[in-house]
Amino acid sequence: MILTATAMAALLATTACEELPPVNKQPNQITLNKKAAEIIEADQQFAFEIFREVYEFTDEENIMISPLSISYALGMTYNGAEGTTLEAFNNVLHFGELTNTEVNESYKDLMDQLVTLDEKVEFSIANSIWYREGYTCEEDFLVTNETYFDAVVEALDFSDPASVDVINSWIAEKTNDKIQDMLDVIPADAFMYLVNAIYFNAKWRYQFDPEETVEKNFRLDGGANHKADFMRINGNFNYTSHDDFKAVELPYGDSTFSMVVMVPNGSVTTGELVAEMDATTWDSWFTGSVMANVQVELPKFTFGFKELLNDPLTALGLGIAFTGNANFSKIRPENDLFISRVIHQSFIDVQEEGTEAAAATIVEMMFTSIDDPVPVMFVADRPFLFVIRENSTGVVVFMGKVGKPVYSK
């Protein structure tokens, strides 16, 4: 865990005009057995690796993924893999020596606790499997995903163009209409869609005063200025000062979830920070975090992001699953399936009241064929990174980069 729940429980913030109430209770924490804790560690490793690969493969100014959503979609798909394909899933998702049952039980345990952890945070995780009507699918595979992932399982007539709308409507419903029209077309040789959808809506524990929001320059990569609306708050927050960056942690709800905002120092770029990111480095970066009086200036931003994850996942070692050599015989004994596309789409809205975010992942399978010291200044006026996580485990729910903040609603 990077920033301890104890530190979060001690959080006391002040605005520029009035003192805010202290946190009087310790935030809820996820309790895990040893095997489930290993899944958390695996998810942490995967989170930084997939974000690093997506960062490298895209030229978008604003990026956001949900490593948790991708992990759950791939976790369902993992249940259909055998042989070297299964080995690839184990390696990429860092399951190590965990058994299939241990993996599934851990996914279920984590999901059940995440969505009920903070009554002030609206958080949902939904899974579904849609397969081509008239074709056989292994019952054990479907039952496993129904049992451990609470997956909705339905057969659809993929030859009917309306099937695209059925899947897209399910995703839109589960993400409060924030992820729409995600699936473009169902190819003639598509057999199955494994879908995860995540929705997150939380108010800041200490909200920004809209009257304090001012327009300022945001410095783009390359040096040009871009006008953005900056929210402002002054208070005691977990703060990190590192040679390469400075960071502040802003809590939501009862401080169970928070956003960590990282701004590079000097000539360091967000790309250089991302290149260094892994679970071990992340932990080391924040060992020196302290509670400090910080004046935070953060631009409002909202954007959507959509990316095909085939290349990033192939780069991580899952390439065999995208080829005719894939082995998904636990889905169909004929062993005639491969992953054709992994589509990921996300949305985020950060403003004075809080944060609304959503993400969905589609795996498409085809047949082969306290005195106030002088405040530390934290001004996110250049491209920065952000991470939204659950604090007792460090589970990364969303991760992104803001290269050009824009806001409209």
C-alpha positions as CSV (number, residue, x, y, z in Angstrom):
1,M,0.0,0.0,0.0
2,I,1.4,3.3,-1.0
3,L,-0.2,5.9,1.2
4,T,-1.5,4.3,4.4
5,A,-5.2,4.2,5.4
6,T,-4.0,5.5,8.8
7,A,-2.6,8.6,7.1
8,M,-5.8,9.0,5.2
9,A,-7.8,8.8,8.3
10,A,-5.7,11.6,9.8
11,L,-6.5,13.8,6.9
12,L,-7.5,17.3,7.8
13,A,-7.9,19.9,5.1
14,T,-8.6,23.7,5.2
15,T,-10.0,25.9,2.5
16,A,-8.7,29.4,2.0
17,C,-11.7,30.8,3.9
18,E,-12.8,28.2,6.5
19,E,-11.5,25.2,8.4
20,L,-12.9,21.9,7.2
21,P,-14.0,19.1,9.7
22,P,-11.4,16.4,10.4
23,V,-11.9,12.8,9.4
24,N,-13.1,11.2,12.6
25,K,-13.2,7.6,11.5
26,Q,-10.9,5.2,9.7
27,P,-11.9,4.5,6.1
28,N,-13.2,1.0,5.4
29,Q,-10.6,-1.4,4.2
30,I,-10.7,-4.5,2.0
31,T,-9.8,-7.6,3.9
32,L,-8.0,-10.3,1.9
33,N,-6.8,-13.8,2.4
34,K,-3.3,-14.6,1.2
35,K,-4.3,-15.7,-2.3
36,A,-6.5,-12.7,-2.9
37,A,-3.7,-10.5,-1.8
38,E,-1.5,-12.1,-4.5
39,I,-4.2,-11.1,-7.1
40,I,-4.0,-7.5,-5.8
41,E,-0.2,-7.5,-6.3
42,A,-0.7,-9.1,-9.8
43,D,-3.3,-6.4,-10.7
44,Q,-0.9,-3.7,-9.6
45,Q,1.9,-5.0,-11.8
46,F,-0.5,-5.4,-14.8
47,A,-1.9,-1.9,-14.2
48,F,1.4,-0.1,-14.7
49,E,2.5,-2.3,-17.6
50,I,-0.7,-1.9,-19.6
51,F,-0.7,1.8,-19.1
52,R,2.9,2.1,-20.2
53,E,2.2,0.2,-23.4
54,V,-1.0,2.2,-24.2
55,Y,1.0,5.4,-23.6
56,E,3.6,4.2,-26.1
57,F,1.1,3.1,-28.7
58,T,-1.1,6.2,-28.8
59,D,-0.5,9.8,-29.8
60,E,-3.6,11.2,-28.1
61,E,-3.0,14.2,-25.8
62,N,-5.4,12.9,-23.2
63,I,-5.3,9.2,-22.2
64,M,-7.2,7.2,-19.6
65,I,-7.7,3.5,-19.1
66,S,-9.2,1.3,-16.4
67,P,-6.6,-1.4,-15.7
68,L,-9.3,-3.0,-13.4
69,S,-11.8,-3.2,-16.3
70,I,-9.3,-4.7,-18.6
71,S,-8.2,-7.2,-16.0
72,Y,-11.8,-8.3,-15.4
73,A,-12.5,-8.8,-19.1
74,L,-9.3,-10.7,-19.6
75,G,-10.0,-12.7,-16.3
76,M,-13.3,-14.0,-17.8
77,T,-11.4,-14.9,-21.1
78,Y,-8.7,-16.6,-19.1
79,N,-11.2,-19.2,-18.0
80,G,-11.4,-20.4,-21.6
81,A,-7.7,-20.7,-22.2
82,E,-5.6,-23.9,-22.3
83,G,-2.0,-24.9,-23.0
84,T,0.5,-22.1,-24.1
85,T,-2.4,-19.6,-24.3
86,L,-3.2,-20.2,-20.7
87,E,0.5,-19.8,-19.9
88,A,0.5,-16.4,-21.7
89,F,-2.5,-15.2,-19.7
90,N,-0.8,-16.3,-16.4
91,N,2.4,-14.4,-17.4
92,V,0.7,-11.2,-18.6
93,L,-1.7,-11.1,-15.7
94,H,1.0,-12.2,-13.2
95,F,-1.1,-15.1,-11.7
96,G,2.1,-17.1,-11.0
97,E,1.3,-20.4,-9.2
98,L,-2.3,-19.5,-8.4
99,T,-4.8,-22.1,-9.4
100,N,-7.8,-21.3,-11.6
101,T,-10.1,-21.6,-8.6
102,E,-8.0,-19.2,-6.5
103,V,-7.9,-16.7,-9.3
104,N,-11.6,-16.7,-9.8
105,E,-12.4,-16.6,-6.0
106,S,-10.1,-13.6,-5.7
107,Y,-11.7,-11.7,-8.5
108,K,-15.1,-12.3,-6.9
109,D,-14.0,-11.4,-3.4
110,L,-12.4,-8.2,-4.7
111,M,-15.4,-7.2,-6.8
112,D,-17.9,-7.8,-3.9
113,Q,-15.9,-5.6,-1.6
114,L,-15.0,-2.8,-3.9
115,V,-18.5,-2.0,-4.8
116,T,-19.7,-1.8,-1.2
117,L,-16.7,-0.2,0.4
118,D,-17.7,3.4,0.7
119,E,-21.4,4.4,0.9
120,K,-20.6,7.9,-0.3
121,V,-19.0,6.6,-3.5
122,E,-21.1,5.2,-6.4
123,F,-19.1,2.3,-7.8
124,S,-20.2,-0.6,-9.9
125,I,-18.6,-3.4,-11.8
126,A,-20.6,-5.4,-14.3
127,N,-19.7,-8.3,-16.6
128,S,-21.5,-10.0,-19.5
129,I,-20.9,-12.6,-22.1
130,W,-22.7,-12.6,-25.5
131,Y,-22.2,-15.6,-27.9
132,R,-23.5,-16.5,-31.3
133,E,-26.9,-18.1,-31.2
134,G,-27.1,-21.6,-32.7
135,Y,-23.5,-22.5,-31.7
136,T,-22.3,-24.6,-28.8
137,C,-20.3,-23.2,-25.9
138,E,-18.8,-25.1,-23.0
139,E,-21.3,-25.0,-20.1
140,D,-18.5,-25.1,-17.5
141,F,-16.9,-21.9,-19.0
142,L,-20.2,-20.1,-18.8
143,V,-21.1,-21.3,-15.3
144,T,-17.7,-20.3,-14.0
145,N,-18.0,-16.8,-15.2
146,E,-21.6,-16.5,-14.0
147,T,-20.5,-17.8,-10.6
148,Y,-17.3,-15.8,-10.0
149,F,-17.8,-12.7,-12.2
150,D,-21.6,-12.5,-11.8
151,A,-21.7,-12.4,-15.6
152,V,-24.9,-12.0,-17.6
153,V,-24.8,-14.7,-20.3
154,E,-26.9,-14.5,-23.4
155,A,-27.0,-16.0,-26.9
156,L,-27.6,-13.4,-29.6
157,D,-28.4,-13.6,-33.3
158,F,-25.2,-11.9,-34.5
159,S,-26.5,-11.8,-38.0
160,D,-29.1,-9.3,-36.9
161,P,-27.7,-5.8,-37.0
162,A,-29.7,-5.0,-33.8
163,S,-27.4,-7.2,-31.8
164,V,-24.8,-4.4,-31.8
165,D,-27.4,-2.1,-30.2
166,V,-28.2,-4.8,-27.6
167,I,-24.5,-5.0,-26.4
168,N,-24.0,-1.2,-26.7
169,S,-27.2,-0.6,-24.7
170,W,-26.0,-2.9,-21.9
171,I,-22.7,-1.0,-21.7
172,A,-24.4,2.4,-21.7
173,E,-26.8,1.3,-18.9
174,K,-24.0,0.0,-16.7
175,T,-21.9,3.1,-17.2
176,N,-24.7,5.6,-16.7
177,D,-24.7,6.5,-20.4
178,K,-21.0,7.6,-20.2
179,I,-19.8,4.9,-22.6
180,Q,-21.9,4.8,-25.7
181,D,-21.7,3.2,-29.2
182,M,-18.6,1.3,-28.2
183,L,-19.1,-1.7,-30.5
184,D,-19.1,-0.6,-34.1
185,V,-19.9,-3.8,-36.0
186,I,-20.2,-7.6,-35.4
187,P,-18.1,-9.3,-38.1
188,A,-19.6,-12.3,-39.8
189,D,-17.1,-14.7,-38.1
190,A,-17.5,-13.3,-34.6
191,F,-18.4,-15.9,-32.0
192,M,-18.3,-14.2,-28.6
193,Y,-18.1,-10.9,-26.7
194,L,-16.8,-10.8,-23.1
195,V,-17.6,-7.3,-21.7
196,N,-16.7,-5.5,-18.5
197,A,-18.2,-2.1,-17.5
198,I,-17.1,0.0,-14.5
199,Y,-18.8,3.2,-13.3
200,F,-17.4,5.5,-10.6
201,N,-19.0,8.7,-9.2
202,A,-17.7,10.3,-6.1
203,K,-17.7,13.7,-4.5
204,W,-14.4,15.1,-3.2
205,R,-14.1,14.8,0.6
206,Y,-13.2,18.5,0.5
207,Q,-14.8,20.1,-2.5
208,F,-13.4,22.9,-4.5
209,D,-15.3,26.2,-4.3
210,P,-16.6,27.1,-7.8
211,E,-16.1,30.8,-7.0
212,E,-12.4,30.1,-6.5
213,T,-12.1,28.7,-10.1
214,V,-10.1,30.9,-12.4
215,E,-8.9,30.8,-15.9
216,K,-5.1,30.4,-16.3
217,N,-2.5,29.2,-18.7
218,F,-1.8,25.5,-19.0
219,R,1.6,24.8,-20.6
220,L,1.4,22.2,-23.4
221,D,4.2,19.9,-24.5
222,G,6.2,22.1,-26.8
223,G,5.8,25.2,-24.7
224,A,2.6,26.7,-26.1
225,N,0.0,28.0,-23.6
226,H,-3.6,26.7,-23.5
227,K,-6.4,28.4,-21.5
228,A,-8.0,26.2,-18.8
229,D,-10.2,26.6,-15.8
230,F,-8.2,26.0,-12.6
231,M,-10.0,24.9,-9.4
232,R,-8.3,25.9,-6.2
233,I,-8.3,24.7,-2.6
234,N,-5.9,25.1,0.4
235,G,-5.6,22.4,3.0
236,N,-3.6,19.5,4.6
237,F,-3.2,16.8,2.0
238,N,-0.7,13.9,1.5
239,Y,2.1,15.4,-0.5
240,T,5.1,13.9,-2.2
241,S,8.2,15.8,-3.3
242,H,10.5,13.7,-5.6
243,D,13.4,14.6,-7.8
244,D,11.3,14.0,-10.9
245,F,7.8,15.1,-9.8
246,K,5.6,16.4,-7.1
247,A,2.3,14.8,-6.2
248,V,-0.8,15.4,-4.1
249,E,-3.5,13.0,-3.0
250,L,-7.1,14.2,-3.0
251,P,-9.6,12.0,-1.2
252,Y,-13.2,11.1,-2.1
253,G,-16.1,10.3,0.1
254,D,-14.9,8.8,3.4
255,S,-11.3,8.7,2.0
256,T,-11.7,5.1,0.8
257,F,-10.8,6.2,-2.7
258,S,-8.6,9.1,-3.8
259,M,-7.0,10.7,-6.8
260,V,-3.2,11.0,-6.9
261,V,-2.1,13.9,-9.2
262,M,1.6,13.8,-10.4
263,V,3.2,16.8,-12.0
264,P,6.7,16.3,-13.5
265,N,9.6,18.6,-12.4
266,G,11.8,20.6,-14.6
267,S,12.6,19.0,-17.9
268,V,11.1,15.7,-16.9
269,T,8.1,14.6,-19.1
270,T,5.1,12.5,-18.3
271,G,6.5,10.0,-20.8
272,E,9.7,9.6,-18.8
273,L,7.7,9.0,-15.6
274,V,5.5,6.4,-17.3
275,A,8.5,4.6,-18.6
276,E,9.8,4.1,-15.0
277,M,6.4,3.0,-13.6
278,D,6.0,-0.4,-12.1
279,A,4.6,-1.6,-8.8
280,T,8.0,-1.5,-7.0
281,T,9.0,1.9,-8.3
282,W,5.5,3.3,-7.5
283,D,5.8,2.1,-3.9
284,S,9.3,3.6,-3.5
285,W,8.2,6.9,-4.9
286,F,5.7,7.4,-2.2
287,T,7.5,6.1,0.9
288,G,8.3,9.7,1.8
289,S,4.8,11.1,1.5
290,V,3.9,13.5,4.3
291,M,0.8,15.5,5.4
292,A,1.5,19.1,4.4
293,N,-0.4,22.3,4.0
294,V,-0.8,22.5,0.2
295,Q,-2.5,25.0,-2.1
296,V,-3.8,22.9,-4.9
297,E,-4.6,24.4,-8.3
298,L,-6.0,21.7,-10.6
299,P,-7.6,22.3,-14.0
300,K,-11.1,21.0,-14.6
301,F,-11.1,18.4,-17.3
302,T,-13.4,16.0,-19.1
303,F,-12.7,13.7,-22.0
304,G,-13.3,10.3,-23.5
305,F,-10.7,7.9,-24.8
306,K,-11.0,4.8,-27.0
307,E,-8.2,2.5,-28.0
308,L,-7.7,-1.0,-29.4
309,L,-5.5,-2.9,-27.0
310,N,-4.3,-5.7,-29.4
311,D,-0.8,-4.2,-29.8
312,P,-0.3,-3.2,-26.1
313,L,-1.4,-6.7,-24.9
314,T,0.7,-8.4,-27.6
315,A,3.7,-6.4,-26.5
316,L,3.1,-7.6,-22.9
317,G,3.2,-11.3,-24.1
318,L,-0.4,-12.2,-24.9
319,G,0.3,-12.3,-28.7
320,I,-0.6,-16.0,-29.1
321,A,-4.2,-15.3,-28.0
322,F,-4.6,-13.1,-31.1
323,T,-3.5,-15.7,-33.6
324,G,-4.7,-19.0,-35.1
325,N,-2.5,-20.8,-32.6
326,A,-4.6,-19.7,-29.7
327,N,-6.1,-22.4,-27.5
328,F,-9.5,-21.6,-26.1
329,S,-10.8,-25.2,-26.1
330,K,-12.4,-24.6,-22.7
331,I,-14.9,-22.3,-24.5
332,R,-15.3,-24.6,-27.5
333,P,-13.8,-28.1,-27.7
334,E,-13.3,-27.6,-31.4
335,N,-10.6,-25.1,-30.4
336,D,-11.4,-22.8,-33.3
337,L,-11.4,-19.4,-31.6
338,F,-8.9,-16.5,-31.1
339,I,-9.1,-13.0,-29.8
340,S,-9.7,-10.6,-32.7
341,R,-10.0,-7.3,-30.8
342,V,-9.8,-6.0,-27.3
343,I,-11.6,-2.7,-27.3
344,H,-11.3,-0.3,-24.4
345,Q,-13.2,3.0,-23.9
346,S,-13.2,5.4,-21.0
347,F,-14.7,8.7,-19.8
348,I,-13.8,11.1,-17.0
349,D,-15.3,14.4,-15.7
350,V,-13.3,16.2,-13.0
351,Q,-14.8,19.3,-11.6
352,E,-15.3,21.2,-8.3
353,E,-17.8,18.8,-6.8
354,G,-16.1,15.5,-7.6
355,T,-15.3,13.0,-10.3
356,E,-17.4,10.9,-12.6
357,A,-15.6,8.2,-14.5
358,A,-16.5,5.1,-16.5
359,A,-14.8,2.5,-18.6
360,A,-15.7,-0.6,-20.5
361,T,-13.6,-3.4,-22.1
362,I,-14.8,-5.7,-24.9
363,V,-12.9,-8.9,-25.7
364,E,-14.1,-10.0,-29.2
365,M,-13.5,-13.6,-30.1
366,M,-13.7,-14.9,-33.6
367,F,-13.6,-18.2,-35.2
368,T,-10.1,-19.0,-36.6
369,S,-10.7,-19.0,-40.1
370,I,-2.9,22.5,13.4
371,D,-0.8,25.5,12.5
372,D,-0.9,26.5,8.9
373,P,2.6,26.8,7.6
374,V,3.3,28.6,4.4
375,P,1.5,26.4,1.9
376,V,3.4,24.3,-0.6
377,M,2.4,25.4,-4.1
378,F,1.1,22.6,-6.3
379,V,0.0,23.9,-9.7
380,A,-0.8,21.4,-12.4
381,D,-0.1,23.8,-15.2
382,R,1.6,21.3,-17.6
383,P,0.8,17.8,-18.7
384,F,0.3,15.6,-15.7
385,L,-0.7,12.0,-14.7
386,F,-3.5,10.9,-12.5
387,V,-4.4,7.7,-10.7
388,I,-7.7,6.8,-9.0
389,R,-7.4,3.9,-6.6
390,E,-8.8,2.2,-3.6
391,N,-6.5,3.0,-0.7
392,S,-6.5,0.0,1.6
393,T,-5.2,-2.3,-1.2
394,G,-3.8,0.2,-3.8
395,V,-6.0,-1.2,-6.5
396,V,-5.7,1.1,-9.5
397,V,-9.2,1.7,-10.9
398,F,-8.4,4.4,-13.4
399,M,-5.1,5.9,-14.6
400,G,-4.5,8.6,-17.1
401,K,-2.6,11.6,-18.5
402,V,-4.0,15.1,-19.1
403,G,-2.0,16.7,-21.9
404,K,-4.6,19.4,-22.8
405,P,-7.4,19.9,-20.3
406,V,-10.7,20.9,-21.8
407,Y,-14.1,21.1,-20.1
408,S,-17.6,21.4,-21.4
409,K,-20.9,20.1,-20.0
